[in-house]
């Protein structure tokens, strides 16, 4: 089903595929969603910081925006870290992480911010499978928005998500 309704998605959270043929995904996120803490971008366009370990990457936003200590911020996400089996990775740096650990760390970063919508532009089936599997294991209801170009829509035929076309959306 195709319908214009991005703003309704923000109000009535649900899984969705957001289709665009004119907007660079990272520009859309930076200009439209940056100040919306309920939505977090999980993408290679917003990578983990190399000079921080996993737990620091996960909690950095809370330490900066909420003035929490590392211990306070980490305590909030510890159950989710355990749900994903990431306990052994929390002191690793980005360069020593597997692809699965990188995606899960980005997801945990979103959870630590209190986000309930995950927006991604992952087009590879393997990355999406890791993300979908992690969303189940994390044991917290999070909504998934997949942003793609019109010509990539076929990659997501297996998803029974609402389709929202952002074509013509002006930044």
CNS distance restraints for C-alpha pairs under 8 A (distance, minus, plus):
assign (resid   1 and name CA) (resid 162 and name CA) 6.15 0.50 0.50
assign (resid   1 and name CA) (resid 163 and name CA) 5.80 0.50 0.50
assign (resid   2 and name CA) (resid 162 and name CA) 7.22 0.50 0.50
assign (resid   2 and name CA) (resid 163 and name CA) 5.06 0.50 0.50
assign (resid   2 and name CA) (resid 164 and name CA) 5.66 0.50 0.50
assign (resid   2 and name CA) (resid 165 and name CA) 6.76 0.50 0.50
assign (resid   3 and name CA) (resid 163 and name CA) 6.80 0.50 0.50
assign (resid   3 and name CA) (resid 164 and name CA) 5.35 0.50 0.50
assign (resid   3 and name CA) (resid 165 and name CA) 6.59 0.50 0.50
assign (resid   4 and name CA) (resid 164 and name CA) 5.61 0.50 0.50
assign (resid   4 and name CA) (resid 165 and name CA) 5.90 0.50 0.50
assign (resid   4 and name CA) (resid 166 and name CA) 7.16 0.50 0.50
assign (resid   5 and name CA) (resid   9 and name CA) 6.45 0.50 0.50
assign (resid   5 and name CA) (resid 164 and name CA) 6.41 0.50 0.50
assign (resid   6 and name CA) (resid  10 and name CA) 6.71 0.50 0.50
assign (resid   6 and name CA) (resid 164 and name CA) 6.65 0.50 0.50
assign (resid   6 and name CA) (resid 166 and name CA) 7.57 0.50 0.50
assign (resid   7 and name CA) (resid  11 and name CA) 6.60 0.50 0.50
assign (resid   8 and name CA) (resid  12 and name CA) 5.79 0.50 0.50
assign (resid   8 and name CA) (resid  13 and name CA) 8.00 0.50 0.50
assign (resid   9 and name CA) (resid  13 and name CA) 5.30 0.50 0.50
assign (resid   9 and name CA) (resid  14 and name CA) 6.53 0.50 0.50
assign (resid  13 and name CA) (resid 117 and name CA) 7.46 0.50 0.50
assign (resid  13 and name CA) (resid 143 and name CA) 6.79 0.50 0.50
assign (resid  14 and name CA) (resid 143 and name CA) 5.73 0.50 0.50
assign (resid  14 and name CA) (resid 144 and name CA) 7.49 0.50 0.50
assign (resid  14 and name CA) (resid 162 and name CA) 7.99 0.50 0.50
assign (resid  15 and name CA) (resid 143 and name CA) 5.11 0.50 0.50
assign (resid  15 and name CA) (resid 144 and name CA) 4.90 0.50 0.50
assign (resid  15 and name CA) (resid 145 and name CA) 5.66 0.50 0.50
assign (resid  15 and name CA) (resid 161 and name CA) 5.60 0.50 0.50
assign (resid  15 and name CA) (resid 162 and name CA) 6.66 0.50 0.50
assign (resid  16 and name CA) (resid 144 and name CA) 6.50 0.50 0.50
assign (resid  16 and name CA) (resid 145 and name CA) 4.78 0.50 0.50
assign (resid  16 and name CA) (resid 146 and name CA) 6.42 0.50 0.50
assign (resid  16 and name CA) (resid 161 and name CA) 4.78 0.50 0.50
assign (resid  16 and name CA) (resid 162 and name CA) 4.66 0.50 0.50
assign (resid  16 and name CA) (resid 163 and name CA) 5.70 0.50 0.50
assign (resid  16 and name CA) (resid 164 and name CA) 7.02 0.50 0.50
assign (resid  17 and name CA) (resid 145 and name CA) 5.55 0.50 0.50
assign (resid  17 and name CA) (resid 146 and name CA) 4.70 0.50 0.50
assign (resid  17 and name CA) (resid 147 and name CA) 5.89 0.50 0.50
assign (resid  17 and name CA) (resid 148 and name CA) 7.38 0.50 0.50
assign (resid  17 and name CA) (resid 161 and name CA) 6.21 0.50 0.50
assign (resid  17 and name CA) (resid 162 and name CA) 6.19 0.50 0.50
assign (resid  17 and name CA) (resid 163 and name CA) 4.84 0.50 0.50
assign (resid  17 and name CA) (resid 164 and name CA) 6.18 0.50 0.50
assign (resid  18 and name CA) (resid 145 and name CA) 6.70 0.50 0.50
assign (resid  18 and name CA) (resid 146 and name CA) 5.91 0.50 0.50
assign (resid  18 and name CA) (resid 147 and name CA) 4.61 0.50 0.50
assign (resid  18 and name CA) (resid 148 and name CA) 6.31 0.50 0.50
assign (resid  18 and name CA) (resid 163 and name CA) 6.05 0.50 0.50
assign (resid  18 and name CA) (resid 164 and name CA) 4.89 0.50 0.50
assign (resid  18 and name CA) (resid 165 and name CA) 5.81 0.50 0.50
assign (resid  18 and name CA) (resid 166 and name CA) 6.57 0.50 0.50
assign (resid  19 and name CA) (resid 147 and name CA) 5.89 0.50 0.50
assign (resid  19 and name CA) (resid 148 and name CA) 5.14 0.50 0.50
assign (resid  19 and name CA) (resid 149 and name CA) 5.50 0.50 0.50
assign (resid  19 and name CA) (resid 150 and name CA) 5.73 0.50 0.50
assign (resid  19 and name CA) (resid 153 and name CA) 7.44 0.50 0.50
assign (resid  19 and name CA) (resid 163 and name CA) 7.22 0.50 0.50
assign (resid  19 and name CA) (resid 164 and name CA) 6.10 0.50 0.50
assign (resid  19 and name CA) (resid 165 and name CA) 4.65 0.50 0.50
assign (resid  19 and name CA) (resid 166 and name CA) 5.66 0.50 0.50
assign (resid  19 and name CA) (resid 167 and name CA) 7.01 0.50 0.50
assign (resid  20 and name CA) (resid 147 and name CA) 7.51 0.50 0.50
assign (resid  20 and name CA) (resid 148 and name CA) 6.29 0.50 0.50
assign (resid  20 and name CA) (resid 149 and name CA) 4.95 0.50 0.50
assign (resid  20 and name CA) (resid 150 and name CA) 5.92 0.50 0.50
assign (resid  20 and name CA) (resid 165 and name CA) 6.06 0.50 0.50
assign (resid  20 and name CA) (resid 166 and name CA) 4.94 0.50 0.50
assign (resid  20 and name CA) (resid 167 and name CA) 4.76 0.50 0.50
assign (resid  20 and name CA) (resid 168 and name CA) 7.95 0.50 0.50
assign (resid  21 and name CA) (resid 149 and name CA) 5.23 0.50 0.50
assign (resid  21 and name CA) (resid 150 and name CA) 5.71 0.50 0.50
assign (resid  21 and name CA) (resid 166 and name CA) 7.83 0.50 0.50
assign (resid  21 and name CA) (resid 167 and name CA) 5.66 0.50 0.50
assign (resid  22 and name CA) (resid 167 and name CA) 6.18 0.50 0.50
assign (resid  22 and name CA) (resid 168 and name CA) 6.77 0.50 0.50
assign (resid  22 and name CA) (resid 169 and name CA) 7.86 0.50 0.50
assign (resid  23 and name CA) (resid  27 and name CA) 7.05 0.50 0.50
assign (resid  23 and name CA) (resid  28 and name CA) 6.54 0.50 0.50
assign (resid  23 and name CA) (resid 167 and name CA) 7.69 0.50 0.50
assign (resid  23 and name CA) (resid 169 and name CA) 7.59 0.50 0.50
assign (resid  24 and name CA) (resid  28 and name CA) 6.40 0.50 0.50
assign (resid  25 and name CA) (resid  29 and name CA) 6.30 0.50 0.50
assign (resid  25 and name CA) (resid 121 and name CA) 7.18 0.50 0.50
assign (resid  25 and name CA) (resid 147 and name CA) 6.85 0.50 0.50
assign (resid  25 and name CA) (resid 148 and name CA) 7.83 0.50 0.50
assign (resid  26 and name CA) (resid  30 and name CA) 6.06 0.50 0.50
assign (resid  26 and name CA) (resid  45 and name CA) 6.77 0.50 0.50
assign (resid  27 and name CA) (resid  31 and name CA) 5.95 0.50 0.50
assign (resid  28 and name CA) (resid  32 and name CA) 5.62 0.50 0.50
assign (resid  28 and name CA) (resid  33 and name CA) 7.26 0.50 0.50
assign (resid  28 and name CA) (resid 171 and name CA) 7.29 0.50 0.50
assign (resid  29 and name CA) (resid  33 and name CA) 4.88 0.50 0.50
assign (resid  29 and name CA) (resid  34 and name CA) 6.03 0.50 0.50
assign (resid  29 and name CA) (resid  41 and name CA) 7.26 0.50 0.50
assign (resid  30 and name CA) (resid  34 and name CA) 4.97 0.50 0.50
assign (resid  31 and name CA) (resid 171 and name CA) 7.05 0.50 0.50
assign (resid  32 and name CA) (resid 171 and name CA) 7.97 0.50 0.50
assign (resid  33 and name CA) (resid  39 and name CA) 6.78 0.50 0.50
assign (resid  37 and name CA) (resid 113 and name CA) 6.63 0.50 0.50
assign (resid  37 and name CA) (resid 114 and name CA) 6.88 0.50 0.50
assign (resid  37 and name CA) (resid 115 and name CA) 5.76 0.50 0.50
assign (resid  38 and name CA) (resid 113 and name CA) 7.85 0.50 0.50
assign (resid  38 and name CA) (resid 114 and name CA) 6.36 0.50 0.50
assign (resid  38 and name CA) (resid 115 and name CA) 3.94 0.50 0.50
assign (resid  38 and name CA) (resid 116 and name CA) 5.37 0.50 0.50
assign (resid  38 and name CA) (resid 117 and name CA) 6.10 0.50 0.50
assign (resid  39 and name CA) (resid 110 and name CA) 7.91 0.50 0.50
assign (resid  39 and name CA) (resid 115 and name CA) 5.20 0.50 0.50
assign (resid  39 and name CA) (resid 116 and name CA) 6.30 0.50 0.50
assign (resid  39 and name CA) (resid 117 and name CA) 4.66 0.50 0.50
assign (resid  39 and name CA) (resid 118 and name CA) 5.90 0.50 0.50
assign (resid  39 and name CA) (resid 119 and name CA) 6.92 0.50 0.50
assign (resid  40 and name CA) (resid 110 and name CA) 5.40 0.50 0.50
assign (resid  40 and name CA) (resid 115 and name CA) 5.95 0.50 0.50
assign (resid  40 and name CA) (resid 116 and name CA) 7.93 0.50 0.50
assign (resid  40 and name CA) (resid 117 and name CA) 6.32 0.50 0.50
assign (resid  40 and name CA) (resid 118 and name CA) 5.16 0.50 0.50
assign (resid  40 and name CA) (resid 119 and name CA) 6.07 0.50 0.50
assign (resid  41 and name CA) (resid  46 and name CA) 7.40 0.50 0.50
assign (resid  41 and name CA) (resid 110 and name CA) 7.54 0.50 0.50
assign (resid  41 and name CA) (resid 118 and name CA) 5.96 0.50 0.50
assign (resid  41 and name CA) (resid 119 and name CA) 4.84 0.50 0.50
assign (resid  41 and name CA) (resid 120 and name CA) 5.85 0.50 0.50
assign (resid  42 and name CA) (resid  46 and name CA) 7.12 0.50 0.50
assign (resid  42 and name CA) (resid 103 and name CA) 7.51 0.50 0.50
assign (resid  42 and name CA) (resid 106 and name CA) 5.71 0.50 0.50
assign (resid  42 and name CA) (resid 107 and name CA) 6.43 0.50 0.50
assign (resid  42 and name CA) (resid 110 and name CA) 7.63 0.50 0.50
assign (resid  42 and name CA) (resid 118 and name CA) 6.53 0.50 0.50
assign (resid  42 and name CA) (resid 119 and name CA) 6.06 0.50 0.50
assign (resid  42 and name CA) (resid 120 and name CA) 5.10 0.50 0.50
assign (resid  42 and name CA) (resid 121 and name CA) 7.78 0.50 0.50
assign (resid  43 and name CA) (resid  47 and name CA) 6.90 0.50 0.50
assign (resid  43 and name CA) (resid 106 and name CA) 7.72 0.50 0.50
assign (resid  43 and name CA) (resid 120 and name CA) 5.60 0.50 0.50
assign (resid  43 and name CA) (resid 121 and name CA) 6.25 0.50 0.50
assign (resid  43 and name CA) (resid 122 and name CA) 6.61 0.50 0.50
assign (resid  47 and name CA) (resid 106 and name CA) 7.96 0.50 0.50
assign (resid  48 and name CA) (resid  52 and name CA) 7.97 0.50 0.50
assign (resid  48 and name CA) (resid  57 and name CA) 6.27 0.50 0.50
assign (resid  48 and name CA) (resid  94 and name CA) 6.58 0.50 0.50
assign (resid  48 and name CA) (resid 102 and name CA) 7.77 0.50 0.50
assign (resid  48 and name CA) (resid 106 and name CA) 7.30 0.50 0.50
assign (resid  49 and name CA) (resid  57 and name CA) 6.58 0.50 0.50
assign (resid  49 and name CA) (resid  94 and name CA) 7.23 0.50 0.50
assign (resid  50 and name CA) (resid  93 and name CA) 6.35 0.50 0.50
assign (resid  50 and name CA) (resid  94 and name CA) 5.55 0.50 0.50
assign (resid  50 and name CA) (resid  95 and name CA) 7.09 0.50 0.50
assign (resid  51 and name CA) (resid  93 and name CA) 7.19 0.50 0.50
assign (resid  52 and name CA) (resid  56 and name CA) 5.66 0.50 0.50
assign (resid  52 and name CA) (resid  57 and name CA) 5.96 0.50 0.50
assign (resid  52 and name CA) (resid  93 and name CA) 6.18 0.50 0.50
assign (resid  52 and name CA) (resid  94 and name CA) 7.78 0.50 0.50
assign (resid  53 and name CA) (resid  57 and name CA) 6.17 0.50 0.50
assign (resid  53 and name CA) (resid  90 and name CA) 6.62 0.50 0.50
assign (resid  53 and name CA) (resid  91 and name CA) 5.28 0.50 0.50
assign (resid  53 and name CA) (resid  92 and name CA) 5.18 0.50 0.50
assign (resid  53 and name CA) (resid  93 and name CA) 4.30 0.50 0.50
assign (resid  53 and name CA) (resid  94 and name CA) 6.82 0.50 0.50
assign (resid  54 and name CA) (resid  58 and name CA) 6.16 0.50 0.50
assign (resid  54 and name CA) (resid  89 and name CA) 6.78 0.50 0.50
assign (resid  54 and name CA) (resid  90 and name CA) 4.70 0.50 0.50
assign (resid  54 and name CA) (resid  91 and name CA) 5.87 0.50 0.50
assign (resid  54 and name CA) (resid  92 and name CA) 5.88 0.50 0.50
assign (resid  54 and name CA) (resid  93 and name CA) 6.08 0.50 0.50
assign (resid  54 and name CA) (resid  94 and name CA) 7.14 0.50 0.50
assign (resid  54 and name CA) (resid 105 and name CA) 6.57 0.50 0.50
assign (resid  55 and name CA) (resid  59 and name CA) 6.15 0.50 0.50
assign (resid  55 and name CA) (resid  74 and name CA) 6.93 0.50 0.50
assign (resid  55 and name CA) (resid  90 and name CA) 5.04 0.50 0.50
assign (resid  55 and name CA) (resid  91 and name CA) 6.63 0.50 0.50
assign (resid  56 and name CA) (resid  60 and name CA) 5.60 0.50 0.50
assign (resid  56 and name CA) (resid  70 and name CA) 7.27 0.50 0.50
assign (resid  57 and name CA) (resid 105 and name CA) 7.72 0.50 0.50
assign (resid  57 and name CA) (resid 109 and name CA) 6.89 0.50 0.50
assign (resid  58 and name CA) (resid 105 and name CA) 6.50 0.50 0.50
assign (resid  58 and name CA) (resid 106 and name CA) 7.21 0.50 0.50
assign (resid  58 and name CA) (resid 108 and name CA) 5.94 0.50 0.50
assign (resid  58 and name CA) (resid 109 and name CA) 4.09 0.50 0.50
assign (resid  58 and name CA) (resid 110 and name CA) 7.79 0.50 0.50
assign (resid  58 and name CA) (resid 112 and name CA) 6.62 0.50 0.50
assign (resid  59 and name CA) (resid  63 and name CA) 6.24 0.50 0.50
assign (resid  59 and name CA) (resid  70 and name CA) 6.72 0.50 0.50
assign (resid  59 and name CA) (resid  73 and name CA) 5.62 0.50 0.50
assign (resid  59 and name CA) (resid  74 and name CA) 6.36 0.50 0.50
assign (resid  59 and name CA) (resid 109 and name CA) 6.56 0.50 0.50
assign (resid  59 and name CA) (resid 112 and name CA) 6.38 0.50 0.50
assign (resid  60 and name CA) (resid  64 and name CA) 6.13 0.50 0.50
assign (resid  60 and name CA) (resid  70 and name CA) 7.99 0.50 0.50
assign (resid  61 and name CA) (resid  65 and name CA) 5.76 0.50 0.50
assign (resid  61 and name CA) (resid  66 and name CA) 7.60 0.50 0.50
assign (resid  61 and name CA) (resid 109 and name CA) 8.00 0.50 0.50
assign (resid  61 and name CA) (resid 113 and name CA) 6.72 0.50 0.50
assign (resid  62 and name CA) (resid  66 and name CA) 4.91 0.50 0.50
assign (resid  62 and name CA) (resid  67 and name CA) 6.58 0.50 0.50
assign (resid  62 and name CA) (resid  68 and name CA) 6.01 0.50 0.50
assign (resid  62 and name CA) (resid  73 and name CA) 6.24 0.50 0.50
assign (resid  62 and name CA) (resid 112 and name CA) 7.14 0.50 0.50
assign (resid  62 and name CA) (resid 113 and name CA) 6.42 0.50 0.50
assign (resid  63 and name CA) (resid  67 and name CA) 4.83 0.50 0.50
assign (resid  63 and name CA) (resid  68 and name CA) 4.47 0.50 0.50
assign (resid  63 and name CA) (resid  69 and name CA) 5.79 0.50 0.50
assign (resid  63 and name CA) (resid  70 and name CA) 6.53 0.50 0.50
assign (resid  63 and name CA) (resid  73 and name CA) 6.81 0.50 0.50
assign (resid  64 and name CA) (resid  68 and name CA) 7.35 0.50 0.50
assign (resid  68 and name CA) (resid  72 and name CA) 5.82 0.50 0.50
assign (resid  68 and name CA) (resid  73 and name CA) 5.94 0.50 0.50
assign (resid  69 and name CA) (resid  73 and name CA) 6.19 0.50 0.50
assign (resid  70 and name CA) (resid  74 and name CA) 5.87 0.50 0.50
assign (resid  71 and name CA) (resid  75 and name CA) 6.02 0.50 0.50
assign (resid  72 and name CA) (resid  76 and name CA) 6.79 0.50 0.50
assign (resid  73 and name CA) (resid  77 and name CA) 7.01 0.50 0.50
assign (resid  73 and name CA) (resid 112 and name CA) 7.41 0.50 0.50
assign (resid  74 and name CA) (resid  78 and name CA) 5.97 0.50 0.50
assign (resid  76 and name CA) (resid 112 and name CA) 7.00 0.50 0.50
assign (resid  77 and name CA) (resid  81 and name CA) 6.18 0.50 0.50
assign (resid  77 and name CA) (resid 108 and name CA) 7.33 0.50 0.50
assign (resid  77 and name CA) (resid 111 and name CA) 7.32 0.50 0.50
assign (resid  77 and name CA) (resid 112 and name CA) 5.92 0.50 0.50
assign (resid  78 and name CA) (resid  82 and name CA) 6.20 0.50 0.50
assign (resid  79 and name CA) (resid  83 and name CA) 6.17 0.50 0.50
assign (resid  80 and name CA) (resid  84 and name CA) 6.28 0.50 0.50
assign (resid  80 and name CA) (resid 108 and name CA) 7.23 0.50 0.50
assign (resid  80 and name CA) (resid 138 and name CA) 5.50 0.50 0.50
assign (resid  80 and name CA) (resid 139 and name CA) 7.51 0.50 0.50
assign (resid  81 and name CA) (resid  85 and name CA) 6.20 0.50 0.50
assign (resid  81 and name CA) (resid  86 and name CA) 5.23 0.50 0.50
assign (resid  81 and name CA) (resid  87 and name CA) 6.19 0.50 0.50
assign (resid  81 and name CA) (resid 108 and name CA) 7.21 0.50 0.50
assign (resid  81 and name CA) (resid 138 and name CA) 7.91 0.50 0.50
assign (resid  82 and name CA) (resid  86 and name CA) 6.07 0.50 0.50
assign (resid  82 and name CA) (resid  87 and name CA) 6.05 0.50 0.50
assign (resid  83 and name CA) (resid 137 and name CA) 5.93 0.50 0.50
assign (resid  83 and name CA) (resid 138 and name CA) 5.31 0.50 0.50
assign (resid  83 and name CA) (resid 139 and name CA) 7.14 0.50 0.50
assign (resid  84 and name CA) (resid 104 and name CA) 7.50 0.50 0.50
assign (resid  84 and name CA) (resid 134 and name CA) 6.62 0.50 0.50
assign (resid  84 and name CA) (resid 137 and name CA) 5.95 0.50 0.50
assign (resid  84 and name CA) (resid 138 and name CA) 5.89 0.50 0.50
assign (resid  86 and name CA) (resid  90 and name CA) 6.61 0.50 0.50
assign (resid  86 and name CA) (resid 101 and name CA) 7.43 0.50 0.50
assign (resid  89 and name CA) (resid  97 and name CA) 7.58 0.50 0.50
assign (resid  89 and name CA) (resid 101 and name CA) 7.56 0.50 0.50
assign (resid  92 and name CA) (resid  96 and name CA) 6.40 0.50 0.50
assign (resid  92 and name CA) (resid  97 and name CA) 6.94 0.50 0.50
assign (resid  93 and name CA) (resid  97 and name CA) 6.84 0.50 0.50
assign (resid  94 and name CA) (resid 102 and name CA) 7.07 0.50 0.50
assign (resid  97 and name CA) (resid 101 and name CA) 5.64 0.50 0.50
assign (resid  97 and name CA) (resid 102 and name CA) 6.12 0.50 0.50
assign (resid  98 and name CA) (resid 102 and name CA) 6.30 0.50 0.50
assign (resid  99 and name CA) (resid 103 and name CA) 6.33 0.50 0.50
assign (resid 100 and name CA) (resid 104 and name CA) 6.11 0.50 0.50
assign (resid 100 and name CA) (resid 127 and name CA) 7.76 0.50 0.50
assign (resid 100 and name CA) (resid 130 and name CA) 6.26 0.50 0.50
assign (resid 101 and name CA) (resid 105 and name CA) 5.94 0.50 0.50
assign (resid 102 and name CA) (resid 106 and name CA) 6.29 0.50 0.50
assign (resid 103 and name CA) (resid 107 and name CA) 6.27 0.50 0.50
assign (resid 103 and name CA) (resid 127 and name CA) 7.57 0.50 0.50
assign (resid 103 and name CA) (resid 130 and name CA) 7.27 0.50 0.50
assign (resid 103 and name CA) (resid 131 and name CA) 6.66 0.50 0.50
assign (resid 104 and name CA) (resid 108 and name CA) 6.11 0.50 0.50
assign (resid 104 and name CA) (resid 130 and name CA) 7.90 0.50 0.50
assign (resid 104 and name CA) (resid 131 and name CA) 7.13 0.50 0.50
assign (resid 104 and name CA) (resid 134 and name CA) 6.64 0.50 0.50
assign (resid 105 and name CA) (resid 109 and name CA) 6.12 0.50 0.50
assign (resid 106 and name CA) (resid 110 and name CA) 6.51 0.50 0.50
assign (resid 107 and name CA) (resid 111 and name CA) 6.38 0.50 0.50
assign (resid 107 and name CA) (resid 118 and name CA) 7.78 0.50 0.50
assign (resid 107 and name CA) (resid 131 and name CA) 7.81 0.50 0.50
assign (resid 108 and name CA) (resid 112 and name CA) 6.07 0.50 0.50
assign (resid 109 and name CA) (resid 113 and name CA) 6.53 0.50 0.50
assign (resid 110 and name CA) (resid 114 and name CA) 6.69 0.50 0.50
assign (resid 110 and name CA) (resid 115 and name CA) 5.52 0.50 0.50
assign (resid 110 and name CA) (resid 118 and name CA) 7.27 0.50 0.50
assign (resid 111 and name CA) (resid 115 and name CA) 5.57 0.50 0.50
assign (resid 111 and name CA) (resid 116 and name CA) 7.36 0.50 0.50
assign (resid 115 and name CA) (resid 142 and name CA) 7.89 0.50 0.50
assign (resid 116 and name CA) (resid 141 and name CA) 7.21 0.50 0.50
assign (resid 116 and name CA) (resid 142 and name CA) 4.81 0.50 0.50
assign (resid 116 and name CA) (resid 143 and name CA) 6.19 0.50 0.50
assign (resid 117 and name CA) (resid 142 and name CA) 5.57 0.50 0.50
assign (resid 117 and name CA) (resid 143 and name CA) 4.62 0.50 0.50
assign (resid 117 and name CA) (resid 144 and name CA) 5.91 0.50 0.50
assign (resid 117 and name CA) (resid 145 and name CA) 7.12 0.50 0.50
assign (resid 118 and name CA) (resid 142 and name CA) 6.86 0.50 0.50
assign (resid 118 and name CA) (resid 143 and name CA) 6.01 0.50 0.50
assign (resid 118 and name CA) (resid 144 and name CA) 4.94 0.50 0.50
assign (resid 118 and name CA) (resid 145 and name CA) 6.04 0.50 0.50
assign (resid 119 and name CA) (resid 144 and name CA) 5.96 0.50 0.50
assign (resid 119 and name CA) (resid 145 and name CA) 4.56 0.50 0.50
assign (resid 119 and name CA) (resid 146 and name CA) 5.81 0.50 0.50
assign (resid 119 and name CA) (resid 147 and name CA) 7.08 0.50 0.50
assign (resid 120 and name CA) (resid 144 and name CA) 7.67 0.50 0.50
assign (resid 120 and name CA) (resid 145 and name CA) 6.32 0.50 0.50
assign (resid 120 and name CA) (resid 146 and name CA) 5.06 0.50 0.50
assign (resid 120 and name CA) (resid 147 and name CA) 6.04 0.50 0.50
assign (resid 121 and name CA) (resid 146 and name CA) 5.73 0.50 0.50
assign (resid 121 and name CA) (resid 147 and name CA) 4.98 0.50 0.50
assign (resid 121 and name CA) (resid 148 and name CA) 6.16 0.50 0.50
assign (resid 122 and name CA) (resid 127 and name CA) 6.31 0.50 0.50
assign (resid 122 and name CA) (resid 128 and name CA) 6.26 0.50 0.50
assign (resid 122 and name CA) (resid 146 and name CA) 7.49 0.50 0.50
assign (resid 123 and name CA) (resid 127 and name CA) 7.42 0.50 0.50
assign (resid 123 and name CA) (resid 128 and name CA) 7.11 0.50 0.50
assign (resid 123 and name CA) (resid 148 and name CA) 7.68 0.50 0.50
assign (resid 123 and name CA) (resid 152 and name CA) 7.80 0.50 0.50
assign (resid 123 and name CA) (resid 155 and name CA) 7.17 0.50 0.50
assign (resid 124 and name CA) (resid 128 and name CA) 6.37 0.50 0.50
assign (resid 125 and name CA) (resid 129 and name CA) 6.01 0.50 0.50
assign (resid 125 and name CA) (resid 155 and name CA) 7.91 0.50 0.50
assign (resid 126 and name CA) (resid 130 and name CA) 6.25 0.50 0.50
assign (resid 127 and name CA) (resid 131 and name CA) 6.22 0.50 0.50
assign (resid 128 and name CA) (resid 132 and name CA) 5.96 0.50 0.50
assign (resid 129 and name CA) (resid 133 and name CA) 5.93 0.50 0.50
assign (resid 130 and name CA) (resid 134 and name CA) 6.01 0.50 0.50
assign (resid 131 and name CA) (resid 135 and name CA) 6.12 0.50 0.50
assign (resid 132 and name CA) (resid 136 and name CA) 6.53 0.50 0.50
assign (resid 133 and name CA) (resid 137 and name CA) 6.33 0.50 0.50
assign (resid 134 and name CA) (resid 138 and name CA) 5.88 0.50 0.50
assign (resid 135 and name CA) (resid 139 and name CA) 7.24 0.50 0.50
assign (resid 135 and name CA) (resid 140 and name CA) 7.51 0.50 0.50
assign (resid 135 and name CA) (resid 141 and name CA) 7.76 0.50 0.50
assign (resid 135 and name CA) (resid 142 and name CA) 6.90 0.50 0.50
assign (resid 136 and name CA) (resid 140 and name CA) 7.74 0.50 0.50
assign (resid 148 and name CA) (resid 152 and name CA) 5.95 0.50 0.50
assign (resid 148 and name CA) (resid 153 and name CA) 6.60 0.50 0.50
assign (resid 149 and name CA) (resid 153 and name CA) 6.72 0.50 0.50
assign (resid 152 and name CA) (resid 156 and name CA) 7.79 0.50 0.50
assign (resid 153 and name CA) (resid 157 and name CA) 7.18 0.50 0.50
